[in-house]
Amino acid sequence: MSGSTGSRRRFRRPRLTKARAAPPPASEVVVPGPGRGYRYDLWRRWEGGHGTCLFVLLHPGAPLAVARCQALARSWGYGALRIQALFAYQAPTAGHLLERVVPLEGPLNWDYLRDGAGEAARIVVAWGGSRDPRVRAAAARYSDLLRSRGKTPYCIEEGRERAPLAPRSGEYVAHPWWQARG
């Protein structure tokens, strides 16, 4: 680049397609709940690729987790990323989330999870290996929801007790998650 000072690079935001009414590239749907808010959806869209890849995480609040999910969805050829939480309650970390005694799911959580499961071309589950009974119950309920809709959840890595783990750095190949195989 002429006139530049060297290592600084400018990145352009991807242009949005206007094929249908869709959320902006970084929109969040936040619905207030008791005391604090709940976050149900996080979207990213870009040009190129087809369909939406849905990630269902335990705590999708970390920007690095969102960036990793987006990189994976792009590398798999999808044109959009949708991230939803197994528990919609907003907390600084997953540890803080599980310490709460307020309802973690939120009043509309399962409505959004059903909607996301219905629209996604691929569903990647990644809520980790928590032994918290609330996580296990919600994971079983979500697996039943997917099974009832004929959807196969995928995971990128399995941890202890074959729990689907959240993405770390590196490239992954998603494979069907064992629990949904019935």
C-alpha positions in Angstrom: 0.0 0.0 0.0 1.4 3.3 -1.0 1.5 6.0 1.7 1.0 3.5 4.6 3.3 3.3 7.5 3.9 -0.4 7.3 2.3 -3.0 9.4 -1.1 -1.4 9.9 -3.8 -3.0 7.9 -7.4 -1.9 7.4 -10.1 -4.5 7.5 -13.5 -4.0 5.9 -16.7 -5.2 7.4 -18.5 -7.7 5.1 -21.4 -6.4 3.2 -24.8 -7.8 4.1 -27.0 -9.5 1.7 -30.6 -8.3 1.7 -32.2 -11.6 0.6 -34.6 -11.7 3.6 -35.3 -9.7 6.7 -32.4 -10.7 8.9 -30.7 -9.3 12.0 -27.7 -7.0 11.4 -24.3 -8.7 11.4 -23.7 -8.4 15.2 -27.2 -8.1 16.6 -28.3 -9.4 20.0 -31.8 -10.0 21.2 -31.9 -9.1 24.9 -35.1 -9.5 26.9 -35.1 -8.3 30.5 -35.7 -10.8 33.3 -35.9 -10.6 37.0 -33.0 -8.5 38.3 -30.9 -8.7 35.2 -31.3 -9.5 31.5 -31.3 -12.6 29.5 -29.6 -12.9 26.1 -31.2 -15.3 23.6 -29.6 -14.8 20.3 -26.3 -13.6 18.8 -26.0 -13.4 15.0 -23.1 -12.8 12.6 -23.7 -12.7 8.8 -21.2 -12.4 5.9 -21.2 -12.7 2.2 -20.5 -16.1 0.6 -21.5 -19.4 2.0 -25.0 -20.8 2.4 -27.3 -21.5 5.4 -26.9 -20.9 9.1 -24.6 -22.7 11.5 -26.1 -22.7 15.1 -23.8 -23.1 18.1 -25.5 -23.9 21.4 -23.1 -23.1 24.3 -23.3 -23.0 28.0 -22.0 -19.4 28.3 -21.4 -17.7 24.9 -20.5 -14.3 26.4 -16.7 -14.4 25.7 -15.7 -12.5 22.5 -13.1 -15.2 21.8 -15.7 -17.9 21.9 -17.8 -16.0 19.4 -14.8 -15.4 17.1 -13.9 -19.1 17.2 -17.5 -20.1 16.4 -17.6 -17.6 13.5 -14.2 -18.8 12.1 -15.5 -22.4 12.2 -18.8 -21.6 10.5 -17.0 -19.7 7.8 -14.5 -22.5 7.2 -17.4 -25.0 6.9 -19.0 -22.8 4.2 -21.9 -21.3 6.0 -23.1 -17.7 5.4 -24.3 -17.0 8.9 -23.6 -17.9 12.5 -26.3 -18.0 15.2 -25.2 -18.5 18.8 -27.6 -19.5 21.5 -27.2 -20.3 25.2 -28.4 -23.4 27.0 -29.1 -20.9 29.8 -29.9 -17.4 28.7 -29.1 -15.6 31.9 -26.3 -13.1 31.4 -23.3 -13.6 33.8 -19.6 -12.6 33.5 -18.4 -16.2 33.4 -19.8 -19.8 33.3 -18.8 -20.2 36.9 -20.8 -17.1 37.9 -23.7 -18.4 35.9 -23.9 -21.7 37.8 -23.6 -19.9 41.2 -26.9 -18.1 40.6 -30.2 -19.1 42.1 -32.3 -17.1 39.8 -34.0 -18.9 36.9 -31.1 -19.5 34.4 -33.2 -20.3 31.4 -35.2 -17.2 31.1 -38.9 -16.9 30.1 -38.3 -17.2 26.4 -35.2 -19.5 26.3 -36.9 -22.6 24.9 -38.9 -20.7 22.4 -35.6 -19.3 20.9 -33.9 -22.7 21.1 -36.8 -24.4 19.2 -36.7 -21.6 16.6 -33.0 -21.9 16.2 -33.2 -25.7 15.9 -35.8 -25.4 13.2 -33.9 -23.0 11.0 -30.3 -24.1 11.3 -28.6 -26.1 8.5 -26.2 -27.5 11.1 -26.4 -27.5 14.9 -23.2 -27.7 17.0 -23.6 -28.3 20.7 -20.8 -27.2 23.0 -21.8 -26.8 26.6 -18.9 -28.5 28.3 -18.6 -31.2 30.9 -20.3 -29.6 33.9 -21.6 -32.0 36.5 -24.2 -29.5 37.6 -27.6 -31.2 37.5 -29.2 -28.2 35.9 -26.8 -28.4 32.9 -27.4 -32.1 32.5 -31.1 -31.7 32.7 -31.1 -28.9 30.1 -28.7 -30.8 27.8 -31.0 -33.9 28.0 -34.1 -31.7 27.2 -32.3 -30.0 24.3 -31.2 -33.4 22.9 -34.9 -34.6 23.2 -36.0 -31.5 21.3 -33.5 -32.1 18.5 -34.5 -35.8 18.3 -38.2 -34.9 18.1 -37.4 -32.7 15.1 -35.2 -35.2 13.4 -32.1 -33.1 13.8 -28.6 -34.4 14.4 -26.5 -32.3 16.7 -22.8 -32.1 16.0 -19.9 -31.5 18.3 -16.3 -30.6 17.6 -14.7 -32.2 20.6 -15.8 -34.4 23.5 -14.6 -34.2 27.1 -15.2 -36.3 30.1 -18.3 -38.4 30.0 -18.5 -37.6 26.3 -19.8 -34.0 27.0 -19.6 -31.7 23.9 -16.8 -29.1 24.5 -16.6 -25.5 23.4 -14.3 -24.7 20.5 -10.6 -23.9 21.3 -8.1 -22.7 18.8 -7.4 -24.7 15.7 -9.4 -26.3 12.9 -12.1 -28.8 13.7 -14.3 -31.3 11.8 -17.7 -31.5 13.4 -19.0 -35.0 13.9 -22.4 -36.2 15.1 -22.7 -36.1 18.8 -23.2 -39.5 20.5 -26.0 -38.7 22.8 -28.5 -37.8 20.0 -28.0 -41.1 18.3 -30.6 -42.6 20.6 
